[in-house]
Amino acid sequence: MMLKDKWFGDHITPHIVQLHVIDNIVYSGQTRFQHVEILDLKGSGRCLVLDGKIQSTEQDEFIYHETLVHPPLILHPHPRRVCIIGGGEGAILREVLDHHTVEKALMIDIDEEVVGICQRFLPSLHKGSFYDPRVEVIFADARRHLEETDGTFDIIILDLTDPLPGGPSSSVYTREFYSLVRERLSPGGIVSVQAGCSSLGNISVFTQVNHTLASVFPYVFPYEANIPSFGSNWGFCLVSPDNYDPLSLTSEEIDRRIAERVTDRLRFYDGITHHGMFFLPKYLREGIKGEGRVITDENPLENLWD
């Protein structure tokens, strides 16, 4: 096969690469923490790439961000205070701020340079959300910040990059960090977590994150959505000290809450989609139930692949 175009290759597994035709390299550089690229891809639009992995593309970012944000906010009876850890593009902020009930949104990101790059080059993703008066952005190590402050939140959203060994997220996929997150929840609070690939043959991170969360929270509800630009299904978790069963609300009740609370029209998430995301295939259910390693500070996640 002749390849005449300039291509970007994103590793799905060590043996599978998804290729994207590059229309334009908008930005490429190195921050203190990670390598950053803003690329225009034919068919996917502008995208953010960190350490060689696609984080968001204009074509399908709404699937990922609606999936991570809206289930916990819709399930909670009246979310007022939201903490976002990560979320450099500002798209998580965008979705959170669409909820009428939200009075305060704190975003903690370790990499100020990445956020500035996204503000400049990805306005279609953040849509000005950084400038909303309800928003406070802190550039800090999230773990250290949560240790040094005592504020609590109704919703905490963990939108973290993959836990690459030595990378900026390596210390925030551990039992110790999740215990700290639990301490920062208000009564009745809910946490949503991006938990890694959930496609057949590459579920190791997802199952380990589930086991680690279950060592801290009594209620862990895994779910997944297909993200085309990731080349796979992607796993998420809702967790809480309280039993907020995500299937306790009917599709009609979820749609009613969306209509009452959410400003913009959602493109992916609704009551039917909500229920479908929590019905996992058998191999994934069995993988989660099987023996899994709990990730700790002393026993960190070392391998992203099965």
C-alpha positions as a LaTeX table, in Angstrom:
\begin{tabular}{lrrr}
\hline
Residue & $x$ (\AA) & $y$ (\AA) & $z$ (\AA) \\
\hline
Met1 & 0.00 & 0.00 & 0.00 \\
Met2 & 1.42 & 3.37 & $-1.03$ \\
Leu3 & 1.19 & 6.10 & 1.64 \\
Lys4 & 1.50 & 9.46 & $-0.07$ \\
Asp5 & 0.06 & 11.55 & 2.75 \\
Lys6 & 1.61 & 12.55 & 6.08 \\
Trp7 & 0.23 & 10.27 & 8.78 \\
Phe8 & $-0.08$ & 10.31 & 12.56 \\
Gly9 & $-0.02$ & 6.85 & 14.16 \\
Asp10 & $-1.76$ & 6.30 & 17.50 \\
His11 & $-0.93$ & 2.97 & 19.19 \\
Ile12 & $-4.12$ & 1.19 & 20.27 \\
Thr13 & $-2.10$ & $-1.80$ & 21.50 \\
Pro14 & 1.59 & $-2.68$ & 20.98 \\
His15 & 0.49 & $-4.53$ & 17.83 \\
Ile16 & $-2.22$ & $-2.22$ & 16.45 \\
Val17 & $-1.78$ & 1.34 & 15.24 \\
Gln18 & $-4.61$ & 3.60 & 14.08 \\
Leu19 & $-3.46$ & 5.96 & 11.32 \\
His20 & $-4.83$ & 9.46 & 10.73 \\
Val21 & $-4.01$ & 11.68 & 7.76 \\
Ile22 & $-2.48$ & 14.95 & 8.97 \\
Asp23 & $-3.83$ & 18.04 & 7.24 \\
Asn24 & $-1.79$ & 20.52 & 9.31 \\
Ile25 & 0.54 & 20.58 & 12.31 \\
Val26 & $-0.79$ & 23.53 & 14.30 \\
Tyr27 & 1.53 & 23.25 & 17.30 \\
Ser28 & 4.23 & 20.93 & 18.59 \\
Gly29 & 6.24 & 21.40 & 21.75 \\
Gln30 & 7.38 & 20.09 & 25.11 \\
Thr31 & 6.17 & 21.31 & 28.51 \\
Arg32 & 7.71 & 20.50 & 31.88 \\
Phe33 & 5.51 & 17.42 & 32.03 \\
Gln34 & 4.64 & 16.11 & 28.58 \\
His35 & 4.89 & 16.46 & 24.81 \\
Val36 & 2.02 & 18.42 & 23.25 \\
Glu37 & 0.72 & 18.49 & 19.70 \\
Ile38 & $-2.27$ & 20.23 & 18.15 \\
Leu39 & $-3.01$ & 18.57 & 14.81 \\
Asp40 & $-5.63$ & 19.08 & 12.13 \\
Leu41 & $-6.61$ & 15.58 & 10.99 \\
Lys42 & $-8.60$ & 14.90 & 7.85 \\
Gly43 & $-11.91$ & 13.39 & 8.90 \\
Ser44 & $-11.48$ & 14.15 & 12.62 \\
Gly45 & $-10.78$ & 17.90 & 12.72 \\
Arg46 & $-8.48$ & 19.57 & 15.20 \\
Cys47 & $-7.17$ & 17.37 & 17.97 \\
Leu48 & $-5.06$ & 17.38 & 21.12 \\
Val49 & $-2.26$ & 14.83 & 21.39 \\
Leu50 & $-0.30$ & 14.32 & 24.63 \\
Asp51 & 2.77 & 12.08 & 24.71 \\
Gly52 & 1.75 & 10.58 & 21.39 \\
Lys53 & $-1.82$ & 9.69 & 22.45 \\
Ile54 & $-4.95$ & 11.37 & 21.09 \\
Gln55 & $-6.91$ & 13.02 & 23.92 \\
Ser56 & $-9.70$ & 14.74 & 21.99 \\
Thr57 & $-10.76$ & 15.38 & 18.41 \\
Glu58 & $-13.37$ & 17.88 & 17.22 \\
Gln59 & $-15.30$ & 15.09 & 15.52 \\
Asp60 & $-16.11$ & 12.93 & 18.54 \\
Glu61 & $-14.91$ & 14.65 & 21.73 \\
Phe62 & $-18.54$ & 15.17 & 22.73 \\
Ile63 & $-18.94$ & 11.41 & 23.26 \\
Tyr64 & $-16.11$ & 11.20 & 25.78 \\
His65 & $-16.92$ & 14.42 & 27.64 \\
Glu66 & $-20.68$ & 13.87 & 27.86 \\
Thr67 & $-20.04$ & 10.31 & 29.06 \\
Leu68 & $-17.72$ & 11.41 & 31.86 \\
Val69 & $-19.69$ & 14.46 & 33.02 \\
His70 & $-23.41$ & 13.94 & 32.76 \\
Pro71 & $-24.09$ & 10.59 & 34.48 \\
Pro72 & $-22.85$ & 11.78 & 37.91 \\
Leu73 & $-24.42$ & 15.24 & 37.64 \\
Ile74 & $-27.76$ & 13.84 & 36.51 \\
Leu75 & $-27.73$ & 11.12 & 39.17 \\
His76 & $-26.99$ & 13.60 & 41.97 \\
Pro77 & $-30.17$ & 15.35 & 43.19 \\
His78 & $-28.69$ & 18.87 & 43.23 \\
Pro79 & $-24.97$ & 19.21 & 42.36 \\
Arg80 & $-23.67$ & 22.65 & 43.31 \\
Arg81 & $-19.90$ & 22.27 & 43.78 \\
Val82 & $-17.84$ & 20.36 & 41.21 \\
Cys83 & $-14.10$ & 19.61 & 41.20 \\
Ile84 & $-12.39$ & 18.62 & 37.94 \\
Ile85 & $-8.95$ & 17.06 & 38.13 \\
Gly86 & $-7.26$ & 17.28 & 34.75 \\
Gly87 & $-9.43$ & 18.39 & 31.85 \\
Gly88 & $-6.90$ & 20.66 & 30.15 \\
Glu89 & $-8.94$ & 21.21 & 26.97 \\
Gly90 & $-11.74$ & 22.88 & 28.95 \\
Ala91 & $-14.39$ & 20.59 & 27.45 \\
Ile92 & $-15.17$ & 19.00 & 30.82 \\
Leu93 & $-15.71$ & 22.51 & 32.18 \\
Arg94 & $-17.96$ & 23.25 & 29.23 \\
Glu95 & $-20.23$ & 20.30 & 30.01 \\
Val96 & $-20.25$ & 20.92 & 33.77 \\
Leu97 & $-21.21$ & 24.57 & 33.34 \\
Asp98 & $-24.19$ & 23.59 & 31.20 \\
His99 & $-25.90$ & 22.43 & 34.41 \\
His100 & $-28.06$ & 25.16 & 35.98 \\
Thr101 & $-27.45$ & 23.84 & 39.49 \\
Val102 & $-23.66$ & 24.28 & 39.39 \\
Glu103 & $-22.50$ & 27.26 & 41.44 \\
Lys104 & $-18.76$ & 26.52 & 41.61 \\
Ala105 & $-16.44$ & 24.58 & 39.30 \\
Leu106 & $-12.85$ & 24.13 & 40.45 \\
Met107 & $-10.41$ & 22.75 & 37.88 \\
Ile108 & $-7.00$ & 21.49 & 39.02 \\
Asp109 & $-4.44$ & 20.78 & 36.31 \\
Ile110 & $-0.73$ & 20.27 & 36.77 \\
Asp111 & 0.28 & 21.61 & 33.35 \\
Glu112 & $-0.40$ & 25.32 & 32.91 \\
Glu113 & 1.30 & 25.32 & 29.52 \\
Val114 & $-1.08$ & 22.69 & 28.11 \\
Val115 & $-4.11$ & 24.63 & 29.33 \\
Gly116 & $-2.78$ & 27.81 & 27.71 \\
Ile117 & $-2.16$ & 25.98 & 24.44 \\
Cys118 & $-5.70$ & 24.58 & 24.50 \\
Gln119 & $-7.18$ & 28.00 & 25.27 \\
Arg120 & $-5.39$ & 29.37 & 22.22 \\
Phe121 & $-5.79$ & 26.59 & 19.69 \\
Leu122 & $-8.92$ & 24.63 & 20.76 \\
Pro123 & $-11.69$ & 27.24 & 21.21 \\
Ser124 & $-14.22$ & 24.86 & 19.66 \\
Leu125 & $-13.71$ & 22.53 & 22.63 \\
His126 & $-13.68$ & 24.90 & 25.60 \\
Lys127 & $-16.12$ & 27.46 & 24.10 \\
Gly128 & $-14.94$ & 30.13 & 26.53 \\
Ser129 & $-15.64$ & 28.02 & 29.61 \\
Phe130 & $-12.42$ & 29.13 & 31.33 \\
Tyr131 & $-13.84$ & 32.66 & 31.60 \\
Asp132 & $-17.13$ & 31.77 & 33.30 \\
Pro133 & $-17.38$ & 33.53 & 36.72 \\
Arg134 & $-18.21$ & 30.22 & 38.41 \\
Val135 & $-14.82$ & 28.78 & 37.42 \\
Glu136 & $-11.59$ & 28.70 & 39.40 \\
Val137 & $-8.53$ & 27.15 & 37.74 \\
Ile138 & $-5.57$ & 26.09 & 39.89 \\
Phe139 & $-2.31$ & 24.91 & 38.38 \\
Ala140 & $-0.93$ & 22.44 & 40.87 \\
Asp141 & $-0.32$ & 18.81 & 41.65 \\
Ala142 & $-3.87$ & 17.66 & 42.38 \\
Arg143 & $-2.85$ & 15.20 & 45.04 \\
Arg144 & $-0.86$ & 17.77 & 46.96 \\
His145 & $-3.62$ & 20.36 & 46.60 \\
Leu146 & $-6.28$ & 18.01 & 47.99 \\
Glu147 & $-3.96$ & 17.09 & 50.87 \\
Glu148 & $-3.43$ & 20.74 & 51.79 \\
Thr149 & $-7.05$ & 21.94 & 51.52 \\
Asp150 & $-10.24$ & 20.80 & 53.18 \\
Gly151 & $-12.98$ & 21.87 & 50.76 \\
Thr152 & $-15.60$ & 19.33 & 49.75 \\
Phe153 & $-17.51$ & 18.79 & 46.53 \\
Asp154 & $-20.76$ & 17.20 & 45.41 \\
Ile155 & $-19.09$ & 15.86 & 42.26 \\
Ile156 & $-15.43$ & 15.08 & 41.57 \\
Ile157 & $-14.45$ & 14.28 & 37.99 \\
Leu158 & $-11.12$ & 12.58 & 37.31 \\
Asp159 & $-10.22$ & 13.38 & 33.70 \\
Leu160 & $-6.63$ & 12.20 & 33.81 \\
Thr161 & $-4.18$ & 11.19 & 31.12 \\
Asp162 & $-3.11$ & 7.56 & 30.95 \\
Pro163 & $-0.92$ & 6.50 & 33.90 \\
Leu164 & 2.34 & 6.28 & 31.96 \\
Pro165 & 5.22 & 5.32 & 34.27 \\
Gly166 & 6.90 & 8.57 & 35.28 \\
Gly167 & 4.17 & 10.63 & 33.61 \\
Pro168 & 2.13 & 13.44 & 35.22 \\
Ser169 & $-0.73$ & 11.07 & 36.16 \\
Ser170 & 1.28 & 8.18 & 37.58 \\
Ser171 & 0.46 & 9.05 & 41.22 \\
Val172 & $-3.27$ & 9.66 & 40.81 \\
Tyr173 & $-4.43$ & 6.14 & 39.95 \\
Thr174 & $-3.59$ & 4.71 & 43.37 \\
Arg175 & $-5.60$ & 3.59 & 46.39 \\
Glu176 & $-4.00$ & 6.39 & 48.42 \\
Phe177 & $-5.15$ & 9.05 & 45.96 \\
Tyr178 & $-8.66$ & 7.64 & 45.69 \\
Ser179 & $-8.88$ & 7.63 & 49.50 \\
Leu180 & $-8.03$ & 11.33 & 49.46 \\
Val181 & $-10.69$ & 11.96 & 46.83 \\
Arg182 & $-13.26$ & 10.20 & 49.02 \\
Glu183 & $-12.38$ & 12.52 & 51.91 \\
Arg184 & $-13.14$ & 15.54 & 49.69 \\
Leu185 & $-16.67$ & 14.40 & 48.84 \\
Ser186 & $-19.65$ & 16.12 & 50.40 \\
Pro187 & $-22.32$ & 13.85 & 51.91 \\
Gly188 & $-24.02$ & 12.12 & 49.01 \\
Gly189 & $-21.16$ & 12.97 & 46.65 \\
Ile190 & $-20.27$ & 11.06 & 43.47 \\
Val191 & $-16.98$ & 10.58 & 41.62 \\
Ser192 & $-16.62$ & 9.84 & 37.91 \\
Val193 & $-13.37$ & 8.40 & 36.59 \\
Gln194 & $-11.95$ & 7.85 & 33.12 \\
Ala195 & $-10.61$ & 4.34 & 33.59 \\
Gly196 & $-8.80$ & 3.32 & 30.40 \\
Cys197 & $-9.43$ & 1.12 & 27.39 \\
Ser198 & $-12.18$ & $-1.49$ & 27.75 \\
Ser199 & $-11.81$ & $-3.27$ & 24.40 \\
Leu200 & $-11.17$ & $-7.01$ & 24.21 \\
Gly201 & $-7.48$ & $-7.80$ & 24.64 \\
Asn202 & $-6.66$ & $-4.50$ & 26.31 \\
Ile203 & $-8.62$ & $-4.34$ & 29.56 \\
Ser204 & $-5.78$ & $-4.56$ & 32.09 \\
Val205 & $-5.84$ & $-0.89$ & 33.12 \\
Phe206 & $-9.64$ & $-0.85$ & 33.31 \\
Thr207 & $-9.85$ & $-3.92$ & 35.54 \\
Gln208 & $-7.03$ & $-2.71$ & 37.83 \\
Val209 & $-8.64$ & 0.73 & 38.19 \\
Asn210 & $-11.94$ & $-0.96$ & 39.07 \\
His211 & $-10.29$ & $-3.14$ & 41.75 \\
Thr212 & $-8.43$ & $-0.14$ & 43.15 \\
Leu213 & $-11.58$ & 1.97 & 43.35 \\
Ala214 & $-13.43$ & $-0.93$ & 45.01 \\
Ser215 & $-10.76$ & $-1.02$ & 47.73 \\
Val216 & $-11.83$ & 2.53 & 48.71 \\
Phe217 & $-15.48$ & 2.95 & 47.70 \\
Pro218 & $-18.27$ & 0.51 & 48.59 \\
Tyr219 & $-20.15$ & 1.28 & 45.37 \\
Val220 & $-18.37$ & 1.08 & 42.02 \\
Phe221 & $-20.31$ & 1.07 & 38.77 \\
Pro222 & $-18.24$ & 0.52 & 35.60 \\
Tyr223 & $-19.52$ & 1.60 & 32.20 \\
Glu224 & $-18.18$ & 2.17 & 28.70 \\
Ala225 & $-18.63$ & 4.05 & 25.44 \\
Asn226 & $-17.07$ & 3.71 & 22.01 \\
Ile227 & $-14.75$ & 6.61 & 21.15 \\
Pro228 & $-13.93$ & 6.33 & 17.41 \\
Ser229 & $-10.79$ & 8.48 & 17.55 \\
Phe230 & $-9.40$ & 6.26 & 20.32 \\
Gly231 & $-9.91$ & 3.21 & 18.11 \\
Ser232 & $-11.63$ & 1.34 & 20.92 \\
Asn233 & $-14.27$ & 1.22 & 23.59 \\
Trp234 & $-13.35$ & 3.29 & 26.62 \\
Gly235 & $-14.06$ & 2.52 & 30.25 \\
Phe236 & $-15.42$ & 4.80 & 32.96 \\
Cys237 & $-16.53$ & 4.33 & 36.58 \\
Leu238 & $-19.07$ & 5.99 & 38.83 \\
Val239 & $-18.15$ & 5.56 & 42.48 \\
Ser240 & $-19.56$ & 6.76 & 45.78 \\
Pro241 & $-19.64$ & 6.01 & 49.49 \\
Asp242 & $-23.44$ & 6.01 & 49.03 \\
Asn243 & $-25.51$ & 3.67 & 46.93 \\
Tyr244 & $-26.40$ & 5.76 & 43.90 \\
Asp245 & $-27.37$ & 2.93 & 41.58 \\
Pro246 & $-27.07$ & 4.42 & 38.07 \\
Leu247 & $-29.86$ & 2.13 & 36.86 \\
Ser248 & $-32.28$ & 3.29 & 39.57 \\
Leu249 & $-33.53$ & 6.13 & 37.36 \\
Thr250 & $-35.74$ & 5.35 & 34.39 \\
Ser251 & $-34.80$ & 6.63 & 30.95 \\
Glu252 & $-37.73$ & 9.00 & 31.16 \\
Glu253 & $-36.54$ & 10.43 & 34.49 \\
Ile254 & $-33.04$ & 10.97 & 33.12 \\
Asp255 & $-34.45$ & 12.78 & 30.09 \\
Arg256 & $-36.63$ & 14.91 & 32.37 \\
Arg257 & $-33.62$ & 15.93 & 34.48 \\
Ile258 & $-31.61$ & 16.75 & 31.36 \\
Ala259 & $-34.43$ & 18.96 & 30.08 \\
Glu260 & $-34.70$ & 20.76 & 33.43 \\
Arg261 & $-30.99$ & 21.18 & 34.21 \\
Val262 & $-28.93$ & 21.27 & 31.01 \\
Thr263 & $-28.71$ & 24.35 & 28.78 \\
Asp264 & $-27.30$ & 22.99 & 25.52 \\
Arg265 & $-28.68$ & 20.13 & 23.48 \\
Leu266 & $-26.64$ & 16.99 & 24.13 \\
Arg267 & $-25.48$ & 14.97 & 21.15 \\
Phe268 & $-24.68$ & 11.62 & 22.79 \\
Tyr269 & $-26.08$ & 11.27 & 26.28 \\
Asp270 & $-29.75$ & 10.68 & 27.08 \\
Gly271 & $-31.81$ & 8.23 & 29.10 \\
Ile272 & $-31.54$ & 5.34 & 26.64 \\
Thr273 & $-27.78$ & 5.85 & 26.18 \\
His274 & $-27.30$ & 6.04 & 29.95 \\
His275 & $-28.84$ & 2.62 & 30.52 \\
Gly276 & $-27.00$ & 1.06 & 27.59 \\
Met277 & $-23.56$ & 2.18 & 28.82 \\
Phe278 & $-23.86$ & 0.19 & 32.06 \\
Phe279 & $-24.71$ & $-3.14$ & 30.36 \\
Leu280 & $-21.21$ & $-4.48$ & 29.84 \\
Pro281 & $-20.31$ & $-7.52$ & 27.71 \\
Lys282 & $-19.61$ & $-10.80$ & 29.46 \\
Tyr283 & $-15.82$ & $-10.79$ & 28.94 \\
Leu284 & $-15.58$ & $-7.39$ & 30.58 \\
Arg285 & $-17.80$ & $-8.32$ & 33.52 \\
Glu286 & $-15.74$ & $-11.46$ & 34.09 \\
Gly287 & $-12.50$ & $-9.50$ & 33.79 \\
Ile288 & $-13.63$ & $-7.06$ & 36.46 \\
Lys289 & $-14.81$ & $-9.85$ & 38.77 \\
Gly290 & $-11.56$ & $-11.77$ & 38.42 \\
Glu291 & $-8.55$ & $-11.35$ & 40.63 \\
Gly292 & $-7.10$ & $-7.92$ & 40.08 \\
Arg293 & $-4.17$ & $-6.00$ & 41.44 \\
Val294 & $-4.86$ & $-2.97$ & 43.61 \\
Ile295 & $-2.71$ & $-0.04$ & 42.48 \\
Thr296 & $-0.83$ & 1.59 & 45.36 \\
Asp297 & 1.99 & 4.06 & 45.82 \\
Glu298 & 4.35 & 1.15 & 46.48 \\
Asn299 & 2.86 & $-1.00$ & 43.72 \\
Pro300 & 2.06 & 1.43 & 40.88 \\
Leu301 & 0.63 & 0.61 & 37.50 \\
Glu302 & 3.58 & $-0.27$ & 35.30 \\
Asn303 & 2.12 & $-1.68$ & 32.09 \\
Leu304 & $-0.68$ & $-0.16$ & 30.01 \\
Trp305 & $-1.07$ & $-3.26$ & 27.87 \\
Asp306 & $-2.31$ & $-6.78$ & 28.62 \\
\hline
\end{tabular}
